[in-house]
Amino acid sequence: MRPAVYAVLNLDAVQHNLQRVRYYAPEAKIMAVIKANGYGHGLLRIADALQTVDAFAVARVDEGIRLRKAGIKNRIAVLEGFTCAEELDELLHYQLDPVVHSFTQVDIFESRTEQDLCAIWLKFDTGMNRLGFKVNEFNAVYQRLNRCSIIRPPISLMTHLANADDKQDPATLKQISLFNETLSALAPEVQPKNERSIANSAGILAWKEALTDWVRPGVMLYGISPFSDSTGEQLGLKPIMSLHSRLIAVKPIAKGDKVGYAGSWICEKSTTLGVVAIGYGDGYPRYAKGGTPVLVNGQRVPLIGRVSMDMITVDLEAQPHAKPGDPVTLWGDGLPVEEIAVCADTIPYTLVCGVTQRVQIVEKTAL
Ligand SMILES: *Cc1c(COP(=O)(O)O)cnc(C)c1O
């Protein structure tokens, strides 16, 4: 018997979504972003499904090591780079390409004498104000790194867009032109052979100016929209993950009854209450508001009361014949994860990343 709570992963959708990336950025090399356990879908599972990409990106060294130990041969970029010499040694040992964004890293490179061991991504901060070198630092840093024997030329160059999911925000074009102009004006010897990368999913889908040698799709590979006003499906993507559970109790409740912790939901008119086996202990969002849609037997019913660790409650007025054991979908076919994110005041990224260990994964591939 299936466990009460499980996530179905439609791995054929991965290929479809990759084709969509190629459609939007036909000339670009693809660095598939699979950090945070492949956005909650499973690091190795997603890497396996994406073997044809030019490179993978993870956030941390240990994620890259997991990929190498599993036999992944593609280039792997480590987006947060390293913070000490020992971590650089691990990067070298496993042939992982760090993103270089800090003077600490430049100092460590300068202290090394080996030859051509490490390909790097030099990161330039064009407005995100998180990682990367500033406009006025960039030329000097580039020169210093260019003289480091351990670095294998040519140095690749990248920046990250802060607000590309807002199609109206002029900041995105400013970031792109700051990147391109600084590279050509400040460092004339930065030749076209130094490959460039700007676009995340929103950049790929909405800003053709951001398309350059490499693109870095993340969320769109999982079939999810980076925009708050559309779903992955509306963009021609296919969601990979759906999340499922079942009803475990069905009972009448009377006007005036309070439901759940803190009694925050008070029954206004007698109805039928359903208890579903899923909660924040599975990754269902604790802050999903009353009224958040839940599919019971494929039909929408509203969430009522607070989300508990292992259970939620729904109003079954529209489903008078529902009974314990009936199937429930929390997001998936007919209920986009983007819609649940809006109901929980969050973004779909956090929902798929947040599915916890106890949720059984069921892989679905074409028969
Ligand atoms: C996470 C990340 C991406 C992918 O972003 P999506 O919005 O998921 O496409 C790309 N580049 C960098 C530097 C990132 O950290």
The ligand as an ORCA input file, in Angstrom:
! r2SCAN-3c Opt
* xyz 0 1
  C      19.615     29.818     -7.869
  C      20.393     30.535     -8.911
  C      20.011     30.477    -10.264
  C      18.715     29.834    -10.740
  O      17.653     30.681    -10.422
  P      16.137     30.330    -10.892
  O      15.362     31.520    -10.505
  O      15.738     29.129    -10.089
  O      16.198     30.058    -12.330
  C      20.857     31.053    -11.196
  N      22.002     31.684    -10.825
  C      22.374     31.785     -9.533
  C      23.622     32.520     -9.184
  C      21.565     31.241     -8.536
  O      21.938     31.359     -7.258
*
